[in-house]
């Protein structure tokens, strides 16, 4: 019981330190300046990645225990690309459905619709993980690398072709893939989920995926973080996006299951960062509102 309590206190402490650092730097105006120039705050991304990595380093824990490993990278790359394709379900049917129905996905009705498509995506993902073949993954390395690089370059090439390429478009690809995708995975699926797994264990078996309370808690925290995406007292915004939080919980379960199955952050980092990088950068090129 003591180990479980200490793990929860440690995770909460790391989160509080991250938030305080973010608020302190935000007060200096640095993050606002980054957003104006680059479209995103790289300092905020570095805080999210750096604090948990520093904690792991200071406590001299094994990096691999927190998913920071390239072991089996060919198989994990293959899973990441396949999971990217599965993410089409919530993006097209979920987010796209809210647009057609003129619902705000940040509010509860729209968020519920997206959450249902996230659940469908989880079902498909579990089937993909169950059918995964490491032998086939090894044969697909070249095509998977080409697909990954090609998709990341797609918004940039489209921007060049349309003469709409800007620094913010390039920055969006980099920030969404590295700092949002892998950054959030390092904190939530890498540090939080792994640390809680050490304390609570992984007593559950879900269609071949061994997991435990860490998966659920990390996913709930993922949802809570998204609720605050619309909360900015400095700008006079005090609304919490509970609809966004709802479907983000299921998105967290999606990424967390990949982390549990592979033991690495590579697959879930690709599945998280790649669709956001492509979608948001293309939206900026085309002038679409998301």
N, C-alpha and C positions, 0 to 999 in steps of 0.2 A: 504493500500500500504506500509506503514511504517513497519508493522509487517512482510510482505512478504520479504521486503528488509533486515530487521534485521535477519530473519531466514536464508536467503541465505548467509549473511555475517558471521553469526555464524558457519554455516556448513563449509564454506570455511576456516574460521579461525581454526577450529578443524582439518581439513585436513592438513593445512599448518603446524600446531604444530606437528602432527604425522610425517609428512615428515621430518621436521627439526630434531626431536628427532632421527628418524631412521638414517638420514645422520650423525648426531653427533656420535652416537654409532657405526655406521659402520666404521667411521674414526679411532676408537680406535682399530679395529681389532677383537672386541669381536664377532660380528656376523659371521665373516669368520671362527673363531675358532669353533663356534657352528656348522656351516655347515660341517666342516671337521670331527668333532666328532660325531654329531648326524644326519647329513644330512640336517638339517633345522635350521633356526634361531628362537629360542624360545623367545628371547628378542624382535625381530621384531613382533612376534605374540602377545606378551604381550602389546606392545605399541598400536597395532591396537585395541585390546580389551579394554585396560585400559583407554586410553585417553577419548573416548566417555562415558565410565561408570563413570569416575571421573567428567566429565562435568554434567552429569545427577545428580550425587550425590551433587555436589557443588551448583547447582541451585535448589536443593530440589524438583525436579519434581517426579511424580509418576512413579515407575519402570514399572508398568503395561502399562502405556501409550507408553512405548518404547519396548513393547513386552517381557520384562523380567518378566515373570510370568509362573507359572505352572497350572494356572486355565485351566480346561479342558484338562489336559495333555494326558489322554487316547485317546481322539479324535485326538489330534494333533500328537501323536505318530503314530496313524493309518494312518493319512494323510502323515506323513513323510515317512513311509515305502512304501506306495503306490506311492508317488512321486519319491522315489528312483527307483522303478521299471520303472516308466515313463522315468527316466533319461537314461535308456538303449537305447532309441531311438537316442539321439544325440551322445552318446558314441559309440554305435555299428555302426549305419548307417552313422553318421557324421564323427567322428574321424576315425572309421574303413574304411569308404569310402575314406578318404583322403590318407590313407595308401595304399589301393588297387590301387588308381589312381596315387600314388606317388606325391601327392600334399602336400605342407607344410601348415598346418592349421594356422600357424602364419602369412602367407601372404594372400593377398586378395582372390585369387581363392579358396584356401582351406577353408579359413574362411567363404566364402559365402556358400559353400556346407554345412558346419556345421551349419551355421545360419538357413538354410532352414529346417534342421532336428530339430533345437531348436524350430522353429515356429510350426512344427508338434507336438513336445512335449508339447508346451503351449496349443494347441488345445485339446490334450488328457487330460492334467491336468485340464482344465476348465470343461471337462465332468466329471472327477473324483470328483472334488469339488462339482459339481452340484448334483451328485448322493450320496454324502457322508452321512452316517447314523451314528449318535452318538450312537444309541442303539447297532448297530453291532460292533462299535469300542470298546465299553465296553466289549463285549463278546470276543474280539480278543486281549485283553491286554497281556495275557500270551504268546500267539504265536508271537505277535509283539516284545515283550521283548526278547524272545528266538531268533527270527530272527535278531534283532539288535546286540545282543551280539555274536551270531554265525557268522555273517558276519564280524564283527570287529576282531574276533579271527581267521577267515579263513586264512589270509596270514601268521599269526604266526604258525598255525598248519601245513600248507603246508611247511613253512620254516623248521619246526622241522622234518617233515617226509622226506624232501629232504636233511637234514643236511646243510641247507643254511641259517638258522636263524641267523641274526646279530642284533646288537644294532640299526643300521640304519633302518632295516625293522620294528622293534617294534616302533622306533621313528617316522617313516613315518605314521603308523596307528594313533598314538596319535596326531601328529602335524596336519595331514590332517583333522582329525575328529574334534578336539577341536579348534586348533588355526587358521586353514584355513577355515574350514566349519563354525563353530560357531563364530569364530573371525571376519570374513568378514561379517557375518550376523548381529552381534552386531553393527558393525560400519555402514553398508550400509542400511540394512533393519530395524535395530533397531533404531539407532540414526538418520541417514540422512533422511530416508523415513518418519519416525514418526515426526521428527521436521518440515519437509516441509509440511506434512499433517496438522499439527497444524496451519500453516500460510495460506496454499492455500486451505485447505479443501479437501474433496473427492467427487466431484460433479458427477463423472462418474459411471455408472453401466455397468459392462462387464460380461454378462452371470451369474448374481447373485453375482458378486464380486464388492463391492463398492471401488472405488479408485480415484486417482487424480494425479496432476502434480508431487507429491512427488515420486510416483512409477516410472515415466518416468525419472526424474532427477537422482534418485538414480541408475537406471539401466544404464544411460549414463555414470555416474561417475564410475560404476563398469567396464564398457567397457574401459574407459580411463585408469583406473589402470592397466588393463591387457595389454594395448598397451605398457606400460613401463616395462613389464616383460623381454624384450630383450634389455633394455637400461641400460647400466652400464658403465659410463665414466671411472671409476677406472680401469675397465678391457679392456678399449678401444672399448667398444660396444656402438654404437650410433644409432642403428636401432630401430624403433618403430614397434611393431607387430600389424598392423592395421587389419589384418585378424582375429587375436585372439580377438582384441577389438570388432570387428563386432559381432561375435557370442556370446561374453560375455555379450553384451547389452541384447540380447534375453534371455540368461541364467539369467540375473538379473531380467528381467520381470517375468520369471518362478518363481524364489524364492520370488520376491516381491508380486506376486499374492497370494502365500501361506500365507505370512505375513498379507496381507490385509484380507483374508478370515478368518483366525484363531485368529488374534489379538495377536499371540504369535510368538516367535522366535524358538520354539521347532521343529515345522514341517519343516520350511525352513532350519534350521540348520542341521537336519538329512538328508534332501534331498540334501543338498550341501556337507556336510562333509563325509557322508557314502560312496558314490560311489568313491570319490577321494581317501579315505583311503584304500578301498579294491583294487581299480585298481592300484594305484601307489605302494602300498606295495607288491602286487603280481608281479608287473613288476620288482621290485628290486630282489625278490626271483628268478624269472625265467630268469633274465638278459635281459628283453625286453627293447628296447629303445622307449620312449614315446615322 
